[in-house]
């Protein structure tokens, strides 16, 4: 008995000695119920050279454009991350909306924190808790917890958030105008984690919390991770004010609406003579913001007046055709003003000189010229004297002569007898406004129809499909055939016309004159023959059709070759319900779900008990 006890003690001692190297090698726990936590932090920089001032200008312009319904942020790089790095995509989508809030003034802190459940809710990573064995370890303790946690980060793709930040810079650089992207700034990220051991002895490591910090560039920083709110406040206030003015003028006639815009701009701002003395460098979006930010200290030069007027017009809806052009050139000095095409007539608008200048309120607003031309400049007389407007080379390049041609001032009562399309004595239809011939090129309404006018004259030579401003119209003697829906021939191909306009958005099968045709972007696909799938992704039924030169061959029943195999077609569509023997061209073939069974050779028994000898799916003899 004593010998057995001594032997047992010696055995225990031997086991302890045996396990000592294993403990040193971090392979077995000293405490079967150990549990702990830890903290891990890293930092980095993008080391990217961006002009932050230029990004801020682009951000301001983007916000102005957003009010016009033009979206500026992209998701392209974020979508790429979904395919290549779900962990980085998780960071991307967590931060993107918060970054937008900073740019828009909805938050100022650039420290973003949350729990592991926030990461999981996006559905891009499926877990944040791993067993030690999953991470390639046997134990977890104070001696190796950071090493194991790094393995966890690698497993879920969060070892560094740089990839996510680069993608954010690609997709929304303007909203990140405040981010210090250089080596002097950069980013930090930190994580909290727990580890424990379950009843079976298995160790586990779990990510619990995260914090991402983006450094703010000095120009925009209230603190290292706090953005000043004055810039987004001014931008958002300006956009709100502009929208408010448009809402206020919504019930006015077109002319009254434009007059209201001019008056409100002059009320909101004043001419910045000091800035003008230093010369004008056009292209500053803040000139618009300074008009509408309701700050009496931020006044503008002519660029601000002209751009603000144009901006309000872009935000507006009008009863009839109204277009506002932004033009530049010189009078006695460099200048910017507007041309407004009001119901087909080009009129001059100089809001700057309506604000206490030579135009005194309205004399240089929606007016024609007294003398001059596009090439020589236009002179306008008003109570303060005369002013001559000369276009610069940029304006002459950007606009057509027709767009820059002003109407001559009207005299007398202005009650003309010629308006719109008029049949003159020489048998030619010409376009007039208040008895004045207007050499416009446009589509105009006349006698219940729409007609194409070129240089002020109805172009009766236009027939068939013709393009104007990116839209293709179907015409007959210059008139758009608004009541026609069908096919039209152009350059040897057929196109789908709906109410006189090429329907380029249509993709799929079109039934026309009793037959079905394959159409892509409004064009019949004569180049497509053979089996074709009408995919549900384009609104189809998912069936396969047999085509010849783009037309479904509804009269055809038989075999059709596709991708090296033969399929059985019934009345022009793949017959996936067909199983068994079919007759084709004097021979019999075995078909399963419409596909010829090349893989079947040898004896084969039909459902009725008949036996056949097959060779690559073809019946060679009955047995």
MIZA-6756 format. One record per residue (C-alpha): residue in one letter; z, y, x. Coordinates in steps of 0.25 Angstrom, whole numbers, plus 5000, padded with zeros to 4 digits. Last residue first. Layout:
   aa      Z      Y      X
    A      Z      Y      X
...
***
This chain:
   aa      Z      Y      X
    X   4683   4985   4859
    X   4675   4998   4857
    X   4668   5003   4869
    X   4666   5014   4879
    X   4675   5024   4871
    X   4677   5037   4879
    X   4691   5041   4884
    X   4689   5039   4899
    X   4683   5025   4896
    X   4688   5019   4883
    X   4686   5005   4877
    X   4690   5005   4862
    X   4699   4997   4853
    X   4700   5000   4838
    X   4714   4999   4832
    X   4713   5010   4823
    X   4721   5019   4832
    X   4711   5017   4843
    X   4713   5007   4854
    X   4709   5010   4869
    X   4704   5000   4879
    X   4701   5007   4893
    X   4700   5021   4897
    X   4709   5034   4892
    X   4711   5045   4902
    X   4698   5052   4897
    X   4705   5054   4884
    X   4697   5065   4877
    X   4706   5076   4872
    X   4707   5080   4857
    X   4721   5075   4856
    X   4717   5062   4862
    X   4702   5058   4862
    X   4695   5045   4864
    X   4680   5047   4865
    X   4669   5040   4857
    X   4654   5043   4861
    X   4642   5047   4853
    X   4643   5062   4856
    X   4658   5062   4853
    X   4666   5052   4844
    X   4681   5053   4844
    X   4691   5042   4847
    X   4706   5045   4846
    X   4715   5058   4844
    X   4710   5071   4838
    X   4721   5081   4835
    X   4718   5090   4847
    X   4704   5093   4841
    X   4700   5104   4851
    X   4692   5114   4842
    X   4678   5117   4839
    X   4676   5108   4827
    X   4683   5097   4833
    X   4684   5096   4849
    X   4687   5084   4857
    X   4691   5087   4871
    X   4685   5082   4884
    X   4692   5085   4898
    X   4688   5092   4911
    X   4694   5105   4907
    X   4688   5105   4893
    X   4676   5097   4888
    X   4673   5097   4873
    X   4671   5084   4864
    X   4666   5085   4850
    X   4666   5093   4838
    X   4659   5107   4838
    X   4656   5115   4825
    X   4668   5124   4828
    X   4663   5128   4842
    X   4672   5140   4844
    X   4664   5151   4850
    X   4666   5157   4864
    X   4653   5152   4871
    X   4656   5138   4865
    X   4670   5135   4862
    X   4679   5123   4858
    X   4693   5127   4853
    X   4707   5123   4858
    X   4718   5126   4849
    X   4730   5135   4852
    X   4729   5143   4839
    X   4726   5156   4846
    X   4734   5169   4848
    X   4731   5172   4862
    X   4743   5164   4867
    X   4740   5153   4857
    X   4728   5149   4865
    X   4714   5146   4859
    X   4711   5136   4869
    X   4696   5134   4873
    X   4687   5122   4874
    X   4673   5125   4878
    X   4666   5138   4880
    X   4671   5152   4884
    X   4661   5162   4890
    X   4657   5167   4876
    X   4671   5173   4875
    X   4669   5183   4863
    X   4675   5196   4868
    X   4687   5203   4861
    X   4697   5201   4872
    X   4693   5186   4872
    X   4686   5180   4860
    X   4683   5166   4857
    X   4674   5164   4845
    X   4676   5157   4832
    X   4664   5156   4822
    X   4662   5160   4807
    X   4657   5174   4810
    X   4668   5177   4819
    X   4681   5170   4821
    X   4688   5175   4834
    X   4695   5166   4843
    X   4705   5172   4853
    X   4707   5185   4860
    X   4706   5198   4853
    X   4712   5211   4860
    X   4698   5216   4864
    X   4694   5219   4849
    X   4682   5228   4851
    X   4682   5239   4841
    X   4674   5241   4828
    X   4684   5235   4819
    X   4686   5223   4827
    X   4675   5219   4837
    X   4675   5206   4844
    X   4666   5205   4856
    X   4653   5198   4859
    X   4646   5197   4872
    X   4632   5201   4877
    X   4635   5215   4882
    X   4642   5218   4868
    X   4641   5210   4855
    X   4650   5213   4844
    X   4659   5203   4836
    X   4666   5206   4823
    X   4674   5217   4816
    X   4666   5229   4812
    X   4672   5240   4803
    X   4675   5250   4814
    X   4661   5250   4819
    X   4663   5261   4828
    X   4651   5271   4826
    X   4642   5275   4838
    X   4629   5269   4832
    X   4637   5256   4830
    X   4649   5254   4837
    X   4659   5243   4841
    X   4670   5249   4850
    X   4676   5245   4863
    X   4689   5252   4867
    X   4692   5257   4881
    X   4690   5272   4879
    X   4676   5269   4872
    X   4669   5256   4873
    X   4656   5252   4866
    X   4653   5239   4858
    X   4640   5240   4849
    X   4633   5253   4847
    X   4633   5267   4853
    X   4620   5275   4852
    X   4626   5283   4840
    X   4635   5291   4850
    X   4640   5302   4841
    X   4640   5314   4850
    X   4652   5322   4855
    X   4651   5317   4870
    X   4651   5303   4864
    X   4656   5300   4850
    X   4659   5286   4845
    X   4661   5285   4830
    X   4672   5281   4821
    X   4669   5280   4806
    X   4675   5286   4793
    X   4665   5297   4793
    X   4668   5301   4808
    X   4679   5297   4817
    X   4677   5299   4832
    X   4677   5290   4844
    X   4676   5298   4857
    X   4667   5306   4867
    X   4669   5321   4864
    X   4659   5332   4865
    X   4665   5340   4854
    X   4655   5349   4847
    X   4663   5361   4841
    X   4662   5363   4826
    X   4677   5361   4824
    X   4677   5348   4831
    X   4663   5342   4833
    X   4657   5328   4836
    X   4642   5326   4836
    X   4633   5317   4827
    X   4618   5319   4831
    X   4608   5321   4820
    X   4602   5334   4826
    X   4609   5341   4815
    X   4623   5337   4819
    X   4630   5325   4813
    X   4645   5328   4815
    X   4656   5320   4821
    X   4669   5327   4820
    X   4670   5341   4815
    X   4659   5351   4812
    X   4662   5362   4802
    X   4672   5370   4810
    X   4683   5378   4804
    X   4687   5384   4818
    X   4692   5397   4811
    X   4685   5406   4822
    X   4685   5402   4836
    X   4688   5388   4843
    X   4691   5387   4858
    X   4682   5379   4865
    X   4686   5364   4866
    X   4690   5359   4880
    X   4682   5349   4888
    X   4692   5341   4897
    X   4691   5328   4889
    X   4676   5329   4888
    X   4675   5331   4903
    X   4682   5318   4905
    X   4696   5318   4911
    X   4703   5313   4923
    X   4693   5318   4933
    X   4692   5332   4928
    X   4707   5332   4927
    X   4709   5328   4941
    X   4699   5338   4946
    X   4706   5350   4940
    X   4703   5356   4926
    X   4702   5371   4925
    X   4710   5378   4914
    X   4707   5393   4913
    X   4718   5403   4907
    X   4715   5416   4899
    X   4724   5427   4895
    X   4738   5427   4889
    X   4733   5427   4875
    X   4724   5415   4877
    X   4710   5412   4883
    X   4707   5398   4888
    X   4698   5396   4900
    X   4693   5381   4902
    X   4689   5377   4916
    X   4675   5377   4923
    X   4672   5362   4923
    X   4678   5358   4910
    X   4673   5371   4903
    X   4676   5386   4901
    X   4678   5396   4890
    X   4688   5399   4879
    X   4695   5385   4879
    X   4701   5377   4868
    X   4716   5377   4864
    X   4726   5367   4860
    X   4737   5375   4867
    X   4733   5386   4876
    X   4736   5397   4866
    X   4748   5390   4860
    X   4761   5395   4867
    X   4757   5406   4875
    X   4745   5401   4883
    X   4747   5410   4895
    X   4760   5403   4898
    X   4773   5403   4890
    X   4773   5388   4887
    X   4759   5387   4882
    X   4754   5388   4896
    X   4760   5375   4900
    X   4756   5369   4887
    X   4741   5370   4890
    X   4733   5363   4880
    X   4718   5364   4880
    X   4710   5358   4868
    X   4700   5346   4868
    X   4695   5344   4854
    X   4694   5330   4848
    X   4705   5330   4839
    X   4714   5337   4849
    X   4710   5333   4863
    X   4721   5340   4870
    X   4719   5345   4885
    X   4732   5347   4893
    X   4737   5356   4904
    X   4740   5355   4919
    X   4739   5367   4929
    X   4736   5371   4943
    X   4735   5386   4944
    X   4727   5397   4938
    X   4722   5387   4928
    X   4722   5374   4935
    X   4719   5359   4933
    X   4726   5348   4925
    X   4724   5340   4912
    X   4732   5331   4903
    X   4724   5327   4891
    X   4730   5326   4877
    X   4722   5318   4866
    X   4723   5320   4851
    X   4715   5312   4841
    X   4720   5313   4827
    X   4734   5312   4821
    X   4741   5311   4834
    X   4751   5302   4840
    X   4760   5307   4852
    X   4766   5302   4865
    X   4753   5305   4873
    X   4753   5319   4866
    X   4768   5322   4871
    X   4764   5317   4885
    X   4752   5327   4885
    X   4761   5339   4882
    X   4771   5334   4892
    X   4760   5333   4903
    X   4755   5347   4900
    X   4768   5354   4900
    X   4774   5346   4912
    X   4761   5348   4921
    X   4761   5363   4918
    X   4775   5364   4925
    X   4788   5359   4921
    X   4803   5362   4918
    X   4815   5354   4920
    X   4827   5363   4920
    X   4826   5364   4904
    X   4829   5349   4903
    X   4824   5344   4890
    X   4817   5332   4897
    X   4804   5334   4890
    X   4797   5344   4899
    X   4803   5339   4912
    X   4799   5325   4908
    X   4784   5329   4907
    X   4784   5335   4921
    X   4793   5324   4926
    X   4780   5315   4925
    X   4775   5323   4938
    X   4760   5321   4940
    X   4755   5335   4944
    X   4760   5342   4957
    X   4760   5356   4953
    X   4763   5368   4963
    X   4776   5373   4968
    X   4775   5386   4959
    X   4774   5376   4947
    X   4787   5371   4950
    X   4794   5385   4949
    X   4786   5388   4937
    X   4792   5377   4929
    X   4786   5380   4915
    X   4796   5377   4904
    X   4800   5365   4896
    X   4804   5360   4882
    X   4799   5371   4873
    X   4785   5371   4880
    X   4784   5356   4878
    X   4789   5358   4863
    X   4778   5368   4860
    X   4767   5360   4866
    X   4771   5347   4859
    X   4772   5355   4846
    X   4757   5360   4848
    X   4753   5346   4850
    X   4759   5341   4837
    X   4754   5353   4830
    X   4739   5350   4834
    X   4741   5335   4830
    X   4748   5338   4817
    X   4763   5337   4817
    X   4771   5325   4812
    X   4774   5319   4826
    X   4778   5332   4833
    X   4793   5329   4833
    X   4790   5314   4837
    X   4782   5319   4849
    X   4793   5329   4853
    X   4803   5318   4852
    X   4795   5309   4861
    X   4794   5319   4872
    X   4809   5322   4871
    X   4812   5307   4872
    X   4803   5306   4884
    X   4810   5318   4891
    X   4824   5313   4888
    X   4820   5299   4894
    X   4815   5305   4907
    X   4826   5315   4909
    X   4837   5304   4906
    X   4829   5295   4916
    X   4831   5305   4927
    X   4845   5310   4924
    X   4852   5296   4924
    X   4855   5295   4938
    X   4855   5281   4943
    X   4868   5273   4947
    X   4868   5262   4957
    X   4870   5270   4970
    X   4875   5282   4962
    X   4869   5293   4954
    X   4856   5289   4960
    X   4842   5294   4957
    X   4838   5300   4970
    X   4847   5291   4978
    X   4839   5278   4974
    X   4848   5269   4965
    X   4852   5256   4971
    X   4850   5243   4962
    X   4862   5234   4959
    X   4861   5220   4953
    X   4874   5214   4948
    X   4876   5199   4944
    X   4886   5191   4937
    X   4890   5176   4935
    X   4881   5167   4945
    X   4887   5153   4944
    X   4890   5143   4955
    X   4894   5129   4951
    X   4901   5117   4959
    X   4901   5103   4953
    X   4914   5096   4954
    X   4913   5088   4941
    X   4923   5098   4934
    X   4915   5110   4938
    X   4916   5119   4950
    X   4915   5134   4951
    X   4907   5145   4956
    X   4906   5160   4951
    X   4896   5171   4954
    X   4895   5186   4955
    X   4882   5192   4959
    X   4877   5204   4967
    X   4864   5212   4968
    X   4861   5224   4976
    X   4849   5233   4977
    X   4841   5242   4985
    X   4845   5256   4991
    X   4843   5260   5005
    X   4832   5249   5007
    X   4823   5255   4997
    X   4822   5253   4982
    X   4832   5263   4977
    X   4830   5262   4962
    X   4829   5275   4954
    X   4814   5273   4951
    X   4816   5259   4946
    X   4811   5262   4932
    X   4798   5267   4938
    X   4797   5254   4946
    X   4797   5245   4934
    X   4788   5232   4936
    X   4787   5232   4952
    X   4801   5238   4954
    X   4806   5227   4945
    X   4799   5216   4952
    X   4805   5221   4966
    X   4819   5221   4959
    X   4817   5207   4954
    X   4813   5202   4968
    X   4824   5210   4975
    X   4835   5203   4966
    X   4839   5193   4977
    X   4845   5179   4977
    X   4843   5179   4962
    X   4833   5168   4960
    X   4842   5158   4951
    X   4843   5148   4962
    X   4843   5158   4973
    X   4855   5165   4967
    X   4862   5151   4965
    X   4860   5148   4980
    X   4866   5162   4983
    X   4878   5158   4975
    X   4879   5145   4983
    X   4880   5153   4996
    X   4889   5163   4990
    X   4899   5152   4986
    X   4899   5145   4999
    X   4913   5146   5005
    X   4920   5151   4993
    X   4915   5138   4986
    X   4904   5130   4980
    X   4901   5116   4983
    X   4889   5106   4984
    X   4878   5116   4986
    X   4863   5116   4983
    X   4862   5126   4972
    X   4861   5115   4961
    X   4872   5108   4968
    X   4882   5119   4967
    X   4879   5120   4952
    X   4872   5132   4946
    X   4876   5143   4937
    X   4866   5155   4934
    X   4857   5148   4925
    X   4843   5149   4918
    X   4836   5160   4925
    X   4826   5168   4917
    X   4833   5167   4904
    X   4836   5182   4903
    X   4850   5178   4898
    X   4853   5171   4911
    X   4854   5183   4919
    X   4863   5190   4909
    X   4871   5177   4909
    X   4874   5179   4924
    X   4881   5192   4921
    X   4877   5206   4923
    X   4875   5218   4932
    X   4865   5229   4935
    X   4869   5240   4944
    X   4858   5251   4943
    X   4867   5260   4934
    X   4861   5271   4926
    X   4858   5266   4913
    X   4849   5270   4901
    X   4842   5281   4910
    X   4828   5276   4908
    X   4827   5271   4922
    X   4840   5265   4921
    X   4837   5258   4908
    X   4824   5253   4914
    X   4832   5247   4926
    X   4841   5239   4916
    X   4829   5234   4909
    X   4823   5228   4922
    X   4836   5223   4928
    X   4838   5210   4920
    X   4823   5208   4920
    X   4822   5208   4935
    X   4835   5201   4938
    X   4830   5189   4929
    X   4816   5190   4935
    X   4823   5188   4949
    X   4830   5175   4944
    X   4817   5170   4937
    X   4809   5171   4950
    X   4794   5168   4950
    X   4789   5167   4936
    X   4799   5177   4929
    X   4798   5186   4942
    X   4783   5188   4939
    X   4787   5193   4925
    X   4796   5203   4931
    X   4785   5208   4940
    X   4776   5211   4928
    X   4787   5217   4919
    X   4781   5231   4919
    X   4787   5244   4916
    X   4778   5256   4912
    X   4776   5255   4897
    X   4767   5265   4891
    X   4771   5269   4876
    X   4770   5284   4878
    X   4785   5285   4880
    X   4783   5275   4891
    X   4774   5284   4898
    X   4785   5295   4899
    X   4794   5284   4905
    X   4783   5280   4914
    X   4781   5294   4919
    X   4796   5296   4922
    X   4796   5282   4929
    X   4784   5286   4937
    X   4790   5299   4942
    X   4803   5291   4945
    X   4794   5281   4953
    X   4788   5292   4961
    X   4802   5298   4964
    X   4806   5284   4969
    X   4794   5283   4978
    X   4795   5268   4981
    X   4797   5261   4995
    X   4803   5247   4992
    X   4814   5241   5001
    X   4818   5232   4989
    X   4832   5232   4994
    X   4843   5222   4995
    X   4858   5218   4991
    X   4866   5206   4990
    X   4879   5202   4983
    X   4887   5189   4979
    X   4900   5188   4973
    X   4908   5175   4971
    X   4916   5166   4961
    X   4925   5155   4962
    X   4929   5141   4957
    X   4935   5129   4964
    X   4938   5117   4955
    X   4936   5105   4965
    X   4942   5112   4976
    X   4938   5109   4990
    X   4923   5108   4986
    X   4913   5099   4992
    X   4901   5102   5000
    X   4904   5115   5007
    X   4901   5109   5021
    X   4916   5112   5025
    X   4920   5104   5013
    X   4911   5093   5017
    X   4917   5093   5031
    X   4931   5091   5025
    X   4927   5080   5016
    X   4928   5068   5025
    X   4941   5072   5031
    X   4946   5073   5017
    X   4941   5059   5014
    X   4947   5053   5026
    X   4960   5059   5022
    X   4959   5053   5009
    X   4956   5039   5015
    X   4967   5040   5024
    X   4977   5043   5013
    X   4971   5031   5005
    X   4972   5022   5018
    X   4987   5026   5019
    X   4990   5023   5005
    X   4983   5009   5006
    X   4991   5006   5019
    X   5004   5010   5011
    X   5000   5000   5000
***
